[in-house]
Each structure stands twice: as structure tokens, then as C-alpha cells.
Amino acid sequence: MITKVICETIMGDSIEIEKDKLVFRPAAYGLVINEENEVLLVNTKSSGKWFFPGGAMEIGEKSIASLERELYEETGSKVSDVDLLLNKETFFYYEPLDKAYHAINLVYSAKLQSQDKDFVNPDLEDEADGFAWVNIYSLKPDDMQSFAWEVIELVKEKMSS
């Protein structure tokens, strides 16, 4: 019987957590790349690392609606042509709130439909500390949080073939 689970911390370390402390968290994230090979990323306050805009789905919310809502909330961007890129199951521990999650992460590729150039995230307490377009070829594993580097490598491989 499983009583403890190994979770990844926001800084990439491992920690053993009691199974009963885990919260189930489905989430949707967006991979948006423009014509200049720049990827739309959010800077994570707690780690200082990049991740994809997105986050937890609300109860009763479809995953694509969640993705669209989260992308707009974090970046002021509206997207179209949304396609499931991959599903990544993770166990992670979020140190600032002392919370552990069993996450099902749906990563979607999407095209930018529009972006509010004057957008400012109104919720300064949010985990995202701003967003930027970053050249995908300038990124390194240490720049990325959690499984984001795996996604970047996958996309770069597809772009080169």
C-alpha cells in the first residue's frame, strides 16, 4: 500500500510527501510560438523560472476553456487553433503554500489570435510574475520549471524535422 509519494519541488528537488497530503489538480497549459521562434512564457515568482501560461482547471470547466481563461489572465492573450500536444502526469510540492499535488497536465499548442499590448496582470499575488516572448533556441534546462524543458526539447525536435 502506497503511503508516501516522491514529489518534485518548484526548484527541481525531490521530497517525500504523505499520500494523504496530495490534492488532485488537473491543469491546462499553452505552448504559443510566434513566427520569430519565440515562445510565450510566464515567469514564476517563487522559482524565478519560466513556465507555460496556464494553470488549474475549475470544477465543471472544460480543459480548453481553462487554457483560454488562464492564458488571458496571465498574458492578455487570446488563442485559436488549440490542439493537445501532450499529457504529463506529475507529483509536485509547492513550498510557499506547503501543498502537494497529483497533477494531470494537459499541454496544448495554440496560435496567438490577439494580444493586449497594454495588459497588466491585475492579480499581483498570482504565481505568474509577468510574461515575455523568449527565443526558444536561447532557453536552457535551468531556465525552465518542472517538466517545461521536456516540452521545449520536444517542440525544438519537431521544428527541426
C-alpha positions in Angstrom: 0.0 0.0 0.0 1.4 3.4 -1.0 1.7 5.8 1.9 4.3 8.2 0.6 4.9 9.8 -2.8 8.1 11.4 -4.2 7.2 14.9 -5.4 9.2 17.4 -7.3 9.7 20.8 -5.7 9.4 24.1 -7.6 13.2 24.3 -7.5 13.5 20.8 -9.1 14.5 18.9 -5.9 12.7 15.8 -4.6 10.7 15.4 -1.4 8.8 12.6 0.1 5.2 13.5 0.9 2.5 11.6 2.7 0.0 10.4 0.1 -2.9 11.8 2.1 -1.5 15.3 1.7 -1.8 15.2 -2.1 -4.6 17.2 -3.8 -5.7 16.1 -7.3 -5.1 19.0 -9.7 -5.9 18.8 -13.4 -4.4 21.7 -15.3 -4.1 23.1 -18.8 -1.1 25.0 -20.3 -0.5 26.7 -23.6 2.5 26.5 -25.9 2.3 29.5 -28.2 5.2 30.1 -30.6 5.3 33.1 -33.0 7.0 33.4 -36.4 10.3 34.5 -34.9 10.6 31.2 -32.9 9.7 33.0 -29.7 7.6 31.1 -27.1 5.2 32.9 -24.8 6.2 32.2 -21.2 5.4 33.3 -17.7 8.0 33.9 -15.0 7.2 32.0 -11.9 7.5 34.2 -8.8 8.5 31.5 -6.4 11.3 30.0 -8.5 12.3 32.8 -10.9 12.0 30.2 -13.7 9.9 30.2 -16.9 6.8 28.1 -17.5 3.9 28.0 -19.9 0.9 30.2 -19.2 -1.9 28.2 -17.8 -3.0 26.5 -14.6 -5.6 24.6 -12.7 -8.9 23.8 -14.2 -12.0 24.8 -12.3 -14.7 22.3 -11.5 -17.0 22.0 -14.4 -14.7 23.9 -16.8 -13.5 22.1 -19.9 -9.8 22.0 -20.4 -9.6 24.2 -23.5 -11.8 26.8 -21.8 -9.5 26.7 -18.8 -6.5 27.2 -21.1 -8.1 30.2 -22.8 -9.1 31.7 -19.4 -5.6 31.2 -17.9 -3.7 32.5 -20.9 -5.8 35.6 -20.9 -5.5 36.1 -17.1 -1.7 35.7 -17.2 -0.7 37.3 -20.6 -3.7 39.2 -22.0 -3.5 36.8 -25.0 -6.4 35.2 -26.9 -5.6 32.0 -28.8 -7.0 29.9 -31.5 -6.2 26.6 -33.3 -5.8 24.8 -30.0 -4.5 21.2 -30.2 -3.5 18.8 -27.5 0.3 18.4 -27.6 0.9 16.1 -24.6 -0.4 14.9 -21.3 2.1 14.9 -18.4 1.3 13.4 -15.0 3.3 14.9 -12.2 3.6 14.9 -8.4 4.8 18.3 -7.2 5.2 20.1 -3.9 4.7 23.8 -3.8 6.8 25.0 -0.9 5.4 28.6 -0.4 2.0 27.1 0.5 3.1 23.8 1.9 0.8 22.0 -0.6 1.4 18.8 -2.6 -0.4 17.9 -5.9 -1.0 14.9 -8.1 -1.4 16.8 -11.3 -2.6 15.8 -14.7 -1.1 18.5 -17.0 -2.6 18.9 -20.5 -0.2 20.9 -22.7 -1.8 22.4 -25.8 -0.2 24.0 -28.8 -2.0 27.2 -29.8 -1.8 30.1 -32.2 -1.9 33.7 -31.0 -5.2 35.3 -32.0 -4.6 38.6 -30.4 -2.6 40.1 -27.5 -3.5 43.2 -25.4 -0.2 45.1 -25.7 -1.1 47.2 -22.6 -2.1 44.2 -20.5 -1.0 44.2 -16.8 -1.9 41.2 -14.6 -4.3 42.7 -12.1 -3.6 40.0 -9.5 -0.2 40.7 -8.2 -0.5 37.9 -5.7 -0.7 35.4 -8.6 2.1 32.9 -9.1 2.9 34.4 -12.5 5.2 37.4 -12.2 4.9 38.6 -15.7 5.2 37.2 -19.2 7.6 37.5 -22.2 8.3 36.2 -25.6 11.5 34.3 -25.4 13.5 32.8 -28.3 13.1 29.0 -28.0 16.7 28.4 -29.0 18.1 30.6 -26.2 16.4 28.6 -23.5 18.4 26.2 -21.3 17.2 23.5 -18.9 17.9 25.6 -15.8 15.7 28.4 -17.2 12.6 26.2 -17.1 10.4 25.0 -14.2 9.3 21.4 -13.8 8.6 19.4 -17.0 8.7 22.5 -19.2 12.2 21.7 -20.6 10.9 18.3 -21.8 8.2 20.2 -23.8 10.7 22.7 -25.2 13.0 19.8 -26.4 10.1 18.0 -28.0 9.0 21.2 -29.9 12.5 22.0 -31.0 12.9 18.5 -32.3 9.6 18.8 -34.3 10.7 22.2 -35.6 14.0 20.9 -36.9 12.5 17.9 -38.8 
